[in-house]
Amino acid sequence: MKAVILLSGGLDSSTVLYQALADGFDCYALSFDYQQRHRRELEAAADLAKVAGVKEHQVVSFDLRLWGGSALTDATIELP
């Protein structure tokens, strides 16, 4: 069986990935680069995908700022 895991690099998606692997799925990871200020999430997702041994890890890039501003993407907005 195959599973596509939306992998952010955070605790929740990491847990889902390891549960799917434990359940015997061939896992493929998909991450989103939405031009976030902190690149840590994408780095963590890449590291996690490698360590976990996913079949393939793809990163889809798009600019979330096209739809509006957020502290996640705009350095002029203070993080809460």
N, C-alpha and C positions, 0 to 999 in steps of 0.2 A: 504494500500500500504506500501511497505517496501523500505528503502533506506539504502545503506551502505555509510557512510560518512568517507572520509579519513581525520582524525582529527590530525592535527599537534600541536594544542594548540595555534596557532597564530590567528590573526584577521580574515584572509580570511576563514579558515576552520570553525572557530566559527560562522561566519556569515552564511555560507552555512548550518551548522547544525541547527541554529535557524530558518532559512528560511524553511528548510525541515520540521521541527517540526510545524511551523506555517501553512504549506501547508497540514498538516494532515498525514505525513508519520510516520510510526514506524521506528525509527532510530537506526541503529547499527553502532558503531564507530570502526574504524580500524586505529591504529597508528603504526609507524615504529620506532623501536629502532635500529639505524644504528651505535651505539657506539659513538654518538655525545658527544662532550666535555661537553656541558651544558645540564644537565638533566632537566632544567626548562621546556623545551617544553613538555616532557613526563608527568611531574607533572601537568602542566597546562591542558594538554589533559585529564588526569585522573580526575582532579577536575571538568573540564567543562562537561565531560560525566556524572559524578555523579549529578551535579547540574541541568543539562538539562534533566536528566531522560531518557537517552538512554536505549534501551532494553538490550544491551550488549556492552562492550568495550573490544576489543582484541588488544594486542600489539604483533607484529611480530618482532622478533629479527634476525638481520644479521649483519655482520661486513663489512661495506662499505670500510674499509681499505684494504680488499682483492683485490680491483680493483684500488687502488691508494690512494694518500694522499690528504688531504684537510685541511684547517684551521678549518673546522667543526669537524674533527676527530683526528687531530694530534696536540698535544700540542707544538711540536717544530716549527710549522708553525704559524707565527704571524697572528692574525686576522686583516683584512683590516679595 
